[in-house]
């Protein structure tokens, strides 16, 4: 095993005995011992944390870590940012939820309108999965069509209709090609998806030639963050905009990760391509559960007039929207100065990791942008999902385990997140840890 993984695992097990005991206890009550299936495969076992502050977390055994997971992305300001804490505190005693209207709903919606290019209207929900379902429902209602086009490796939530061809194995690809491949058992077949490779203009054109009259929408992550942080090749998003307009289909950007992470206007502002609809979650809530759909009035009016159902008991929860308002105001302050800091730290960390690991003799490829990037043990940066399969995922897993032993917390899939709370000192500590491996 690479990076002395056997020794590192033994060390983590000694230092994290409290997490191991809690993991064993949890398996007796929680399904799989975790609240989200992705956490189940953590090495050497799922860790348990008791607190987080800024860019660091502390586990139940008192071990401290520089955190580049940021709860899988939501913590754009870091753990427990004072601005968000104070906003929640001010609203806490006013009531936890009303199931009715309050001022924060339109105040946050107006902030979104001010920064997100496509946001002529806004609606709220609680998770990325459910808000994607709203977007696709709107597209079907608006066009009268049932199919949609998605890209291999892109993740749009865990509902049956979209959980297809997300990280299929090489064996599955060889067997099924571009047929929609369910991720797990029990999913309904015939999701209505047409699957194309990311950055494949010819594949999109072929799909529209075959099914153009049936395609309601094209949905994509503006940057393929969920499978390698693969950016669009120059002109590809513009091509998707032109193709959907020509075919009378809806263009949906899934900005659950890129939204309020690449900048206050999300991926659409960064790349200068405006979709018809865009879904947001993660960073928009500053760490609390919030999702949002922003879109052109012509589509969102189907919700306004009741022809498309959008419902949810906890939609527009005041505590969550208080956190969102504080987060958005902080991100927008001083013309988005916080983003300049995040980008600077992220690019320095990415370059530093690459240089150190190459000097140790490893083939290293990186993809992505300052606030979110991918580190892979392979020769060339992937241009689509299938090329990510060339990476040495076992070696990366050993690398992540060794970092955990050094007090650096990273996601198991090679994705690294930066927040406003990360500093040059955190980058220095991280690079010093990698140098010791």
N, C-alpha and C positions, 0 to 999 in steps of 0.2 A: 504493500500500500504506500501511496505517496505521502510526503510531508510527515513521515513518522506517525501515521494514523493510529496504529495500534497503541503506541505510547501515549499519544494525545487523548485517545478515547479513555484509556485507563485514568489519566489525569482528570479529565472532565467528570468521570464517574465519582472520583474521590471528592472533588470540590462541590459537586452538585447532588449530593446524596438526598437532600430534601426534595429536590425536583423529582428524583427517581421514586421516592416513597409516595409522593403525591400522584405521580403518573400511575403507579400500581393501584392506588386507591381509586383514582378516577375511572379506571377501566371497569370497575364494578358497578358504576352508575351511569356515566356518560357513554353514549354509543361511540366506541372506538377510543374512549378516554379523552376526546377532544371535542371542541365545538365547531370545528371546520375540518373537513377531511384532509386538506393539504398539510395540516400541522402534524398529522399522525406519523409521517415518515421522517421527522427530524432526527438527526444523529446527535448523540447516541440514543436520545429519547426526547420527547417534548419537554422543554424547559418551562418552569413556572416562575413568574415575575411578581414582585410585590410593589414596585414603584418605578416611575420614570420621571426624569427632569431634564429638559433641554434635549441634548443629543445622546443622553445616556440612560440606561436602565439598570436596575438592581434585581437580582433573582432572590428566591426565598432563602438561599444560603448566604446571602450577603455579598455575592460576587458582582462586580461592576463591569459594564460593557459599554463601549461606544457602539451606538445602534445605527446600522445602515438598513434595517428592515422597515423601520417607521410604521410598524403595524401593517405591513404590506402596502404602504404608500400614503395613507391618509394624513400623517402627521407632518404637514408642510411647514409648520412653525415649530416642530419638535414636541416633546412630551410636556403636557401641562403648562402651556404658555400662559403667562400672567394675564394677557389681554383676554384670552378665552375664558380663563378661570373667573375673572372679574365679571365678564358678561353673563356667565351662567349664574354666578352668585347673586347678581342684581335681580335676576329673573326667577330664581329658585322659589322664593316664598310667594310669588304672584300666582303660582299654579303650574303643575307639570304639563298638563295638556288640557285642551278645551273641546276638541272635536268641532271647533267653530273658528271664526276669523279673528285675527288680531293684527296689530300694526306691523310686527316683524315680517309678516308674510309679504306685504307689498314693499316694505323697505328693502328686504333682501332681493326680491325680484327686480327692483329698480337698480340696485347695484349690479346685478347680472346684466341687465340691459345696457348699462353704461360701459361695460367692458367686453362683452362677448358679441362678436359681429352678427351672429344669426339670431340673437335673442330679441325678437319682436314680442314674444310672449314666453312665459315660464310656467312650469308646474312642478310640484315637489312630490317626492316619495321617500322611501327609506333605504333602498338598496339599489346597487347598479343593476342587478338582475331584473328587478321589477320595472325599472325605468326604461330599460331596453325593450321590454314587452310593450310598453306604452308607445314607444317610437315606432315599432314595427306594426302595431295595430293601426296607428295613424296613417302609416304609408299604405297599408292595404285599403283602408277606408277611402283615402284620398284618390287612389289610382284605380280601385276596383279590381286589383290584381292580387294573386295569392303568393307568388314565389318571391324570394329575395336572393341576392348574391352576397356571399361572404368569402373571406379569404382564409386559406389554410393556416392554422396556428393562431388566428385571432380569437380572443375570448370575449364573449358578450354575455356572460352570466351562465347560471347552471340550470336554466329552464330547458325543457325538452327541445323546444323549437330552435334553440341556438347552440346547444352543447353538442356540436358535431364538428369533426375534423379539427379539434383542438389538441395539438400535440399527439397525433397518431404515431405509432411506431413505424419503423421502416418496413416491418413485415406487413402491417396493415396497409400501408401505402402500396406495396407491391401487389397485394391481393385486391384492394378495392379502388386504387387509383384516386380519382377525384370524386368518387361517390361520397355523399355525406356519411361520415363514420361516427356512430355514437360513441361517447366516451365511457359510459357505464351501462350496466344492466338495468332493465326496466324502462328505458326510454322509449317513447313512442316513435315508430318509424315514420318515414315520409314527412320530414319536417318542413318541406318546401324550400330547402336551401339548395343553391347552386354554388359549388365550391371551386374557387380559382386560386392559383398561387399569387402571393403578394408580389407586387411590382411586375406582374405579367400583363402587359397591355394587350398582347395578342389573345391571351386567354379570356380577358374581359370582352374584347370585341367578338370573339367566337360565341361566348355565352349570350350576348345580346342578339347575334344573328340567329341563334337557335331558339331563344326564349324571350326575346325582347318584349313581345306583347303580353307576357305573363309576369315580368319582373316588376315588383312594386318598389323595390329599394335596393341600393347598394349600401352595405354597412361595413365600416372598417375602423380600426384604430389608426389615427393619423400617423403615429409611429407605432410599430408592432412591439409594444412594450412587454406583452405577456409571453412572447416567444423570441427573445433575442434582442429586444430594443432596436429593431431594424427600421431605419428611416425609409420614407418613400424615395425612390430614385427621382432625380430632377424631372419635373413635369408630370409625375404620375397622378398626384392629387388633382392637378388642373385637368388632366385627361378624364379622371372620374367625374369631375364636375361637368365637363362638356358631354360626356357619354350619357349621363343620367338626364341632363336637360334635353338632349336630342331624342332620347327614348321615352320621355315623359315619366321617368322614375324618380324616386326620392333619394337624395344623398344624405346618409346619416353618418356622422362622425361619432364613434364611441370614445368620448373624452374622459372616461372614468379615471384613467391614469394621467393623460396629458393635460387635462383640464386643471387650470390654476397651479400647475406644476411647471410647465415650460414657460409660463408667463401668465399675467392676469387675464389675457384673452384666450388662453389655451392654444392648442395646436392649430386651430383655424386662423388665429391671428398671427402666429409665428410663421406659418407657411403662406398666408395671404389667400387662402381658399375658403370660401364661406359655404357650408353645407345648408341643407334645408332644415335639418334637425340635428341636435347634438345632445348626447347623454353625458351627465356628470355625476360623480360620487367621490369617494375618497377625500381628496384635499378640500373640497368645497365645505365640508363640515368641520374641518380643523381637528378631526379626531372623534367627532360624534357621528352617529348614523344618519346620513342625509344623502339623498340622490335628487337629481333635478333634470328635467328636460327643457331645453331652450330651442325655440324654433320660429320659423316664419309664421306670420299670422294666418296665412291661407291654410296652413295645416293645423295649427293650434286651435283655430276656430271650430274644428270638429269636436274638440273637447268643450269649448265655450258654449256651443249650442246643444250639447248633450248627445250628439249622434255617435260619439266615441266615449266609452265609459272609462273614466279615470277615477279611482276611489282608493280609500285607505284611511282607517281610523286614526292613525298617528301621523298622517301627512301634515306637514307644516307645524310640527311640534315646536312650541315656543322656546324650550331650552336648546334644542338643536339649532334653530334659526338664530338664536342669540349668539351661539358659538360661530355660526356661519358669518354673521354680520361682522363680528369682531375679527375673524380670520380675513375676510375680504378687505376690510378697511386697513388692516395691518399690511397686507400684501400690496395694496394700492398706494400706501403712504410714500411720499417723496418720490413720486413718479416710478414706483416699483423698485426702489433701491434695494430691497431685500433680495430680489431676484439676481441682481448683479453679484451679490455676495454668494448666493447659492451656486450660481454658474461658475464663479471663480474657484470656489472650493471643490466643486465637482470635477471640473476639468483638470485641476492640479492633482486630485486624488487618482483619477483615471490614468493620467499620463504617468504618475509615479508608480502605480501598481504595474502597469505594462512594462516600464523600464526595469523595475526590480525583478520581475518574474522572468523576463527575457534574459537578464544577466545570469539567472540561475539555470538557464538552459531550456526553458519551456517555450513552446509555441503559444503565443498569446494573441487573441483578437478581441477588440472592443467595438461596441456599437452603442448608439444612443446619443444623448445630449447631457449637458452638465448636471441637471437635477435628477436624472435617472439614466443609468447606463448599464450595459451588460459586459461582463468579463467572461471569456470562454477560452478554454485550452484547445485551440485549433489554429491553423495556419492563416486563414483569411476571414475577415468579417463576413458573416452570412448576408446574403441579399434576399433570402426568403426562408420560410420555415424549414424546408427540406435540407438546406445547407447547415442549419443548426445541429442536425443529427450527426454531423462530422466531428463535433466537439467531444472531448473526453470528459463526460459527465462524472465518471467515477473519480477522476483526479480532482475535479472541482469539488466534489463532496468531501474528499480528504482535506483539501485546502480550507474549506469552510469549517471543518471540525478543528483543524489546527488553529484557525483564527479564534474560534470560540474559546479554546484553551488559553489564548493570549489576551482575551478580554475584548474581542471584536466580534460583533454579532452581525451576520449577513444572512440573506435568504438562500435557500438551497438550490435555486435555479439559476444563479449567476447574476441576478438583478441587484443593483445597488441604488439606494435612494439617499438623497441629501436633503437637509432641511435648513431653515433659517437659523437653527440653533447650532449647526455644525460650524466649527471655527478652524482656523489654520492649525491650532494646537491639536485638534482632533485628527486632522489629516496627518500631522507629524507623528502622532502616536500610532496611527494605523500603519503608516509606511515603515516605522521602526519595527512594529510587530511582524510585518511581512519580511523585513530584512532578517529577522531572527529565525525564520522557518527553514 
